[in-house]
Amino acid sequence: MDIVGILVMAAQLILGLSFLVGVHEMGHMVAAKYFGMRVEKFSIGFPPKIFGKQIGETEYSIGMIPLGGFVKISGMVDESMDTEQMAQEPQSWEFRSKPAWQRLIVMLGGIIVNVVTGILIFIFLTFIFGEEYLPMSEVNKNGIYAHESAKKIGIENGDKILKVNGVAVEDFADTREVYLGSNGTYDLLRGDKEVNIKIPPTLLNELSDKEKGFISPLATFKVGEVDEKKNAYKAGLKNNDSILAVDDTKIVFFQYFSDYLKANKNKVVSLKVRRENSFLTIPVRVDSLGTIGFAADIKFNPKTREYTFAQSIPRGAYKSFKVIFDQVRAFSKIFKRELDASNSLGSFLTIGKAYGPVWEWYRFWSLTAMLSMVLAFMNLLPIPALDGGHVVFLLYEMITGRKPSDKFLENAQKVGMVILLALMVFAIGNDIFRSFFK
């Protein structure tokens, strides 16, 4: 990836996270101000401070470290650990002086705003762009390509998918529903014979650990953009060329062509090529990665579902809450030891790669909407220092009528911060290990 791609990726990451953290902390701030609590600071980014302006009782600022933010509410035990203020007599405008139900709403404010933000983005994306999908009828023209993990459980190249979990599906993306399930099945057509394949519950763990693919549609192709620094360009391959064969092997689908190249790393192969009305033989050296240096122009015929604004509302809500539902199912697999946490936990590096080195607004907002729902879910986890930890203590107070002491809350905050710091170090280390050593 060149420096421009890295900068674009970083810019999307910073903008997306700054927006989500900003609306999250705004949810806390608006609720606190509504109930008459004093909000001392509202910051997007962490110190050192780049810019700040005092408006009324609140200082609004932008921090130099852009991957986060905070709001400081008077009289609240938070990451600032302002024990001096907590040692003073409670004031009427402080968080700790307000009824438990008001404090609960304040703590849920950020989560609620993140959920609403995610739903609204998905609604407008659905209304404006519709939903592009690859019909199963299109996929089943040629059948599917089975990656290594699929071959291990009995799926073969050319199989056609009839049902997923016993139900016929229209969208190829729905075939991924088996990844997070516990008893997934594929009903396949192999020649003129129907075959049932059971999906192991550990599939997602294996995919995360070893490869990106499980099954993909067999794809016809032409030569797309040719990298001027790579062997294909040097050998004379051009955009829109059709590769008919490599050595003596006939080529129809891109996956088979890619497999042949990987089996012939650092060797010279002979490409039989059609260019307009001419037929050429082009020798080209395969590099150590099993590639020759061009982007495949894949030939598929996707369809688009159009939605009215009224139809976009339930559809956008469904897509939003499906993100949370998938998070719950992934956590369930971790607890059942069907999914290794190291294969599913990532840091800012993982998020940045998801945004990608090219700025596409649809992808940017789609991923930001998804992250908004993930942020809401993660913040609701009952870990001290997260909103969910505060919610647990407030619910305890509301049920029992006994408020945890400030000292207990301070110690719980310290424990929670240690847990979060350990998770952050693990996630960053995990990303570095996967990027450079796996």
MIDOLUM-391994 format. One record per residue (C-alpha): x, y, z. Coordinates in pm, whole numbers. Layout:
<rs>
       X       Y       Z
       X       Y       Z
...
</rs>
This chain:
<rs>
       X       Y       Z
       0       0       0
     143     340     -98
     165     643     130
    -148     802     -23
    -352     490      54
    -223     485     413
    -313     854     459
    -663     803     314
    -715     503     541
    -596     700     846
    -816     999     756
   -1126     781     730
   -1045     612    1060
    -998     943    1241
   -1308    1104    1089
   -1529     799    1152
   -1420     745    1513
   -1421    1117    1595
   -1778    1144    1467
   -1895     839    1665
   -1718     938    1986
   -1849    1291    1946
   -2214    1185    1920
   -2166     932    2202
   -2027    1188    2444
   -2289    1440    2328
   -2555    1190    2439
   -2411    1193    2792
   -2373    1572    2791
   -2723    1656    2668
   -2885    1423    2922
   -2669    1562    3205
   -2748    1924    3119
   -3118    1842    3087
   -3121    1718    3448
   -2929    2020    3573
   -2588    1857    3612
   -2278    2065    3554
   -2072    1950    3255
   -1717    2077    3301
   -1551    1945    2984
   -1648    1802    2648
   -1356    1679    2437
   -1319    1501    2105
    -976    1343    2125
    -753    1306    2428
    -500    1558    2569
    -277    1736    2497
    -534    1994    2391
    -511    2150    2044
    -804    2388    2077
   -1051    2477    2349
   -1329    2729    2409
   -1527    2796    2725
   -1899    2837    2665
   -2094    2884    2984
   -1990    2626    3240
   -1847    2386    2979
   -1508    2385    2804
   -1533    2238    2453
   -1201    2113    2316
   -1023    1903    2056
    -739    1679    2171
    -424    1583    1985
    -490    1208    2021
    -794    1165    1792
    -901     807    1870
   -1146     875    2153
   -1296    1149    2366
   -1465    1220    2696
   -1716    1432    2884
   -1651    1537    3246
   -1962    1567    3461
   -1920    1721    3806
   -1949    1477    4094
   -1911    1163    3885
   -1647     894    3943
   -1489     857    3600
   -1153     816    3430
   -1039    1157    3556
   -1028    1011    3911
   -1095    1354    4061
   -1083    1234    4422
   -1039    1588    4555
   -1381    1695    4427
   -1538    1370    4546
   -1408    1440    4899
   -1614    1760    4914
   -1975    1779    5027
   -2212    1691    4736
   -2357    1991    4556
   -2705    2008    4405
   -2565    2037    4052
   -2345    1731    4079
   -2407    1390    3922
   -2395    1212    4258
   -2668    1436    4402
   -2929    1345    4142
   -3183    1060    4168
   -3062     720    4049
   -3305     712    3755
   -3165    1041    3623
   -2808     917    3657
   -2908     599    3476
   -3045     797    3180
   -2725    1001    3168
   -2513     684    3156
   -2734     534    2886
   -2738     860    2688
   -2426     782    2482
   -2538     429    2403
   -2886     547    2298
   -2742     814    2069
   -2504     562    1907
   -2796     326    1839
   -3007     608    1693
   -2710     726    1482
   -2651     378    1343
   -3018     332    1257
   -3045     673    1087
   -2733     614     875
   -2856     273     763
   -3201     415     684
   -3062     692     462
   -2810     462     291
   -3088     216     214
   -3313     491      79
   -3045     664    -130
   -2850     368    -264
   -3085      73    -225
   -2921    -265    -173
   -2700    -421    -435
   -2685    -799    -410
   -2568   -1100    -606
   -2863   -1330    -682
   -2819   -1701    -617
   -2951   -1762    -968
   -2644   -1577   -1099
   -2408   -1767    -868
   -2554   -2103    -960
   -2491   -2053   -1331
   -2133   -2167   -1273
   -2147   -2285    -912
   -1914   -2201    -625
   -1542   -2218    -563
   -1450   -2406    -244
   -1158   -2262     -49
    -947   -2494     164
   -1174   -2479     471
   -1477   -2560     256
   -1304   -2855      92
   -1222   -2998     436
   -1590   -3041     519
   -1687   -3187     183
   -1779   -2890     -38
   -1646   -2914    -394
   -1577   -2671    -676
   -1880   -2631    -900
   -2136   -2717    -631
   -2459   -2516    -651
   -2632   -2394    -336
   -2997   -2493    -300
   -3061   -2406      65
   -2888   -2249     364
   -2997   -2382     705
   -3285   -2554     529
   -3414   -2236     363
   -3377   -2122       1
   -3200   -1783     -17
   -3205   -1520    -287
   -2892   -1324    -189
   -2548   -1489    -194
   -2450   -1281     112
   -2707   -1479     313
   -2496   -1792     273
   -2268   -1646     543
   -2539   -1695     805
   -2388   -2037     879
   -2064   -1878    1008
   -2214   -1762    1338
   -2462   -2045    1388
   -2417   -2367    1583
   -2602   -2610    1355
   -2558   -2465    1007
   -2615   -2669     691
   -2582   -2631     315
   -2800   -2826      72
   -2597   -2848    -249
   -2655   -2971    -603
   -2351   -3165    -727
   -2415   -3273   -1084
   -2759   -3432   -1060
   -2719   -3533    -695
   -2826   -3338    -385
   -2574   -3327     -98
   -2621   -3203     260
   -2318   -3051     429
   -2309   -2980     803
   -2111   -2672     904
   -1888   -2717    1212
   -1947   -2458    1489
   -1575   -2377    1485
   -1580   -2263    1121
   -1555   -1891    1200
   -1248   -1953    1413
   -1075   -2138    1131
   -1162   -1870     876
   -1031   -1594    1102
    -712   -1784    1169
    -610   -1913     829
    -783   -1753     533
   -1037   -1496     427
   -1246   -1717     203
   -1480   -2009     257
   -1686   -2019     -62
   -1707   -1770    -348
   -1890   -1765    -684
   -1685   -1908    -969
   -1601   -1598   -1171
   -1532   -1548   -1540
   -1295   -1257   -1599
   -1086   -1039   -1823
    -762    -858   -1748
    -838    -535   -1563
    -587    -270   -1454
    -228    -384   -1510
      31    -269   -1254
     314    -100   -1444
     567    -218   -1185
     476    -586   -1212
     563    -874   -1444
     235    -878   -1637
     299    -525   -1767
     661    -604   -1854
     547    -912   -2047
     300    -705   -2254
     -36    -802   -2099
    -297    -528   -2149
    -628    -420   -2004
    -927    -608   -2151
    -719    -905   -2266
    -892   -1243   -2230
    -675   -1523   -2088
    -783   -1847   -2257
    -520   -2083   -2117
    -206   -2094   -1906
      54   -2340   -2037
    -166   -2628   -2154
    -446   -2569   -1901
    -769   -2414   -2030
    -884   -2121   -1816
   -1244   -2012   -1767
   -1265   -1902   -1403
   -1037   -1662   -1221
   -1005   -1879    -908
    -856   -2165   -1113
    -615   -1924   -1281
    -507   -1790    -942
    -455   -2143    -806
    -235   -2230   -1106
     -15   -1925   -1050
      24   -2003    -679
     133   -2355    -770
     400   -2209   -1003
     566   -1938    -793
     893   -1800    -933
     838   -1983   -1263
     767   -1861   -1617
     423   -1957   -1746
     283   -1920   -2097
     -45   -1731   -2133
    -265   -1783   -2435
    -445   -1451   -2480
    -718   -1312   -2705
    -682    -940   -2777
    -970    -814   -2990
    -945   -1041   -3300
    -588   -1156   -3239
    -451   -1456   -3046
    -118   -1415   -2864
     116   -1627   -2656
     273   -1427   -2374
     537   -1574   -2140
     533   -1411   -1795
     717   -1479   -1470
     510   -1553   -1159
     642   -1374    -849
     709   -1523    -506
     351   -1446    -396
     196   -1639    -684
      79   -1331    -877
     176   -1157   -1201
      35    -810   -1131
    -309    -729   -1266
    -656    -671   -1122
    -917    -912   -1249
   -1223    -761   -1417
   -1481   -1001   -1273
   -1799   -1054   -1471
   -2108   -1069   -1248
   -2459    -931   -1290
   -2568    -797    -951
   -2918    -663    -887
   -3036    -368    -679
   -3336    -355    -448
   -3497     -11    -440
   -3676     114    -126
   -3913     402     -61
   -3830     610     245
   -4107     439     442
   -3966      97     344
   -3614     208     432
   -3706     268     797
   -3772     -95     901
   -3498    -220     668
   -3242      21     816
   -3347     -75    1169
   -3315    -444    1082
   -2962    -399     948
   -2866    -197    1258
   -2983    -449    1514
   -2846    -738    1308
   -2501    -595    1382
   -2569    -625    1756
   -2724    -969    1717
   -2413   -1087    1529
   -2194    -943    1807
   -2390   -1141    2065
   -2354   -1459    1860
   -1978   -1401    1821
   -1940   -1349    2198
   -2138   -1668    2253
   -1892   -1858    2034
   -1600   -1714    2231
   -1750   -1830    2561
   -1820   -2175    2410
   -1457   -2184    2289
   -1572   -2222    1931
   -1400   -1893    1844
   -1060   -1780    1966
   -1068   -1422    2100
    -735   -1354    1929
    -901   -1420    1593
   -1193   -1185    1653
   -1049    -897    1853
    -883    -613    1666
    -773    -255    1728
    -761      66    1529
    -543    -112    1271
    -824    -357    1190
   -1079     -77    1165
    -849     128     942
    -800    -166     704
   -1177    -210     687
   -1217     152     571
    -958      83     301
    -707     296     106
    -971     442    -131
   -1231     691      -8
   -1577     563    -100
   -1858     746      79
   -2100     453      73
   -1846     221     232
   -1738     493     477
   -2091     553     607
   -2183     183     602
   -1883      95     817
   -1940     398    1042
   -2302     292    1099
   -2188     -60    1184
   -1921      74    1423
   -2183     294    1589
   -2385     -16    1677
   -2071    -204    1788
   -1970      92    2007
   -2314      90    2169
   -2293    -285    2234
   -1938    -274    2372
   -2018      20    2600
   -2310    -172    2747
   -2083    -455    2864
   -2084    -470    3248
   -1720    -367    3287
   -1635     -91    3537
   -1514     223    3353
   -1756     147    3068
   -2111     283    3065
   -2236     -71    3126
   -2043     -91    3452
   -2204     231    3577
   -2543      99    3469
   -2495    -218    3676
   -2413     -17    3990
   -2708     217    3934
   -2948     -73    3885
   -2817    -227    4207
   -2885     102    4385
   -3235     130    4240
   -3324    -229    4333
   -3173    -243    4682
   -3205     124    4779
   -2836     120    4884
   -2585     334    4698
   -2230     194    4657
   -1975     411    4839
   -1761     657    4647
   -1454     459    4758
   -1599     139    4609
   -1680     320    4284
   -1327     465    4267
   -1170     122    4313
   -1407     -33    4060
   -1312     242    3814
    -944     161    3862
   -1005    -210    3805
   -1211    -134    3494
    -941      92    3352
    -680    -181    3403
    -906    -431    3223
    -966    -191    2932
    -595    -105    2907
    -507    -477    2902
    -767    -540    2630
    -632    -248    2425
    -273    -373    2454
    -388    -724    2360
    -586    -597    2059
    -302    -381    1927
     -48    -658    1983
    -280    -903    1816
    -313    -677    1511
      65    -634    1486
     119   -1011    1515
    -141   -1088    1247
      -2    -820    1015
     366    -916    1032
     401   -1267    1167
     101   -1464    1037
</rs>
